Amino acid sequence: MKGVPDTALGQLYREHIQLILDKDIEALLDQYTDDALLISSFLKEPKYYKGREQLKEHMQGILGIEGLETEIAFWAETEDPQTLMIVEAITLNAGGQEAKMRFADSWVLRDGKIAIHFAGMTQYPDGTVA
């Protein structure tokens, strides 16, 4: 993990990535509010996941990830309200294949937990750009 600042949100992000690597979906879900909304562009069309059960469904995809590496290309955060906006270069292995992508993630937090998560992909594994 490269480029993550030593801040409270930096620590939350580090924990988030480690939980993905550990495939600990329950602990990952605990980082979110019970009514959290995740909006994903991973499938090139918007997908909406609301609440713990739908987020859990979305997160099943992490079970096939091996060797996740992230490098922060852009990081911005605010304290009031607590928000995070990042662009990441991602490398991972899934199904024996290496994939390189770029994500643009944004979080809006409430009481220290992620309430809204925009999970954007800006470069897909096939190299196409969103």
C-alpha positions in Angstrom: 0.0 0.0 0.0 1.7 3.2 -1.2 0.8 6.8 -0.6 -1.6 6.5 2.3 -1.3 9.4 4.7 -1.0 9.0 8.5 -4.5 10.3 9.3 -7.6 8.8 10.9 -9.0 8.2 7.4 -5.7 6.9 6.3 -5.9 4.3 9.1 -9.5 3.4 8.2 -8.4 2.9 4.6 -5.4 0.7 5.6 -7.8 -1.4 7.8 -10.3 -1.6 4.8 -7.7 -2.9 2.5 -6.3 -5.4 5.1 -9.8 -6.7 5.7 -10.2 -7.3 2.0 -6.9 -9.2 1.9 -8.0 -11.2 5.0 -11.4 -11.8 3.2 -13.1 -10.8 6.5 -16.4 -9.6 5.1 -18.1 -9.3 8.5 -15.4 -7.0 9.9 -15.4 -5.0 6.6 -19.2 -4.6 6.9 -18.7 -3.3 10.4 -16.9 -0.3 8.9 -20.2 0.7 7.3 -23.3 2.2 8.9 -26.3 -0.2 9.0 -28.1 1.8 6.3 -25.0 2.4 4.1 -25.3 3.0 0.4 -22.7 1.7 -2.0 -22.9 2.8 -5.6 -20.6 0.8 -7.9 -19.5 1.3 -11.5 -17.5 -2.0 -11.7 -19.9 -3.5 -14.2 -19.9 -0.3 -16.4 -23.5 0.5 -15.3 -24.6 1.8 -11.9 -25.3 -0.8 -9.3 -26.8 0.2 -5.9 -26.3 -1.7 -2.7 -28.2 -0.5 0.4 -27.9 -1.9 3.9 -25.8 -4.6 5.3 -27.3 -7.6 3.4 -26.9 -6.0 0.0 -23.4 -4.8 0.8 -22.5 -8.3 1.8 -23.8 -9.6 -1.5 -21.5 -7.0 -3.3 -18.5 -8.0 -1.2 -18.6 -11.7 -2.1 -16.4 -10.7 -5.1 -13.5 -10.1 -2.7 -13.3 -13.8 -1.9 -11.5 -14.5 -5.2 -8.9 -11.7 -4.9 -5.3 -12.6 -4.2 -2.3 -10.3 -3.9 -4.1 -6.9 -3.8 -1.7 -4.0 -4.2 -2.8 -0.4 -4.1 -1.0 2.8 -4.9 -2.7 6.1 -4.2 -2.6 8.6 -7.1 -4.8 11.2 -5.5 -6.0 11.6 -1.8 -8.3 14.3 -0.4 -10.2 14.3 2.9 -12.2 16.6 5.0 -13.1 16.6 8.7 -16.5 18.2 8.9 -18.2 16.5 7.3 -15.9 13.6 7.3 -15.2 12.6 3.7 -12.6 10.9 1.6 -11.9 11.0 -2.1 -9.1 8.8 -3.6 -7.9 7.6 -7.0 -6.0 4.3 -6.7 -3.9 2.2 -9.1 -4.8 -1.4 -8.2 -3.1 -4.7 -9.1 -4.6 -8.0 -8.1 -4.8 -11.6 -9.0 -8.2 -13.4 -9.5 -8.7 -16.8 -11.1 -5.0 -17.0 -11.8 -5.0 -13.8 -13.9 -3.3 -10.5 -13.0 -5.5 -7.5 -13.4 -4.5 -3.8 -13.3 -7.2 -1.2 -12.8 -7.8 2.3 -11.6 -10.5 3.0 -9.0 -11.9 6.3 -7.9 -13.4 5.8 -4.4 -15.2 8.3 -2.3 -16.6 7.9 1.2 -19.0 10.0 3.2 -18.8 9.0 6.9 -21.3 9.3 9.7 -20.1 8.7 13.3 -16.8 7.3 12.0 -18.4 4.7 9.7 -18.9 4.8 6.0 -22.5 5.9 5.2 -22.1 6.4 1.4 -19.4 4.8 -0.7 -19.0 5.7 -4.4 -17.0 2.7 -5.7 -15.9 3.9 -9.2 -13.7 2.2 -11.7 -12.0 4.5 -14.1 -9.9 1.9 -15.9 -11.3 -1.6 -16.3 -9.1 -4.8 -16.3 -9.4 -5.0 -20.1 -7.7 -1.6 -20.3 -10.7 0.4 -21.4 -11.3 3.7 -19.7 -14.6 4.7 -18.2 
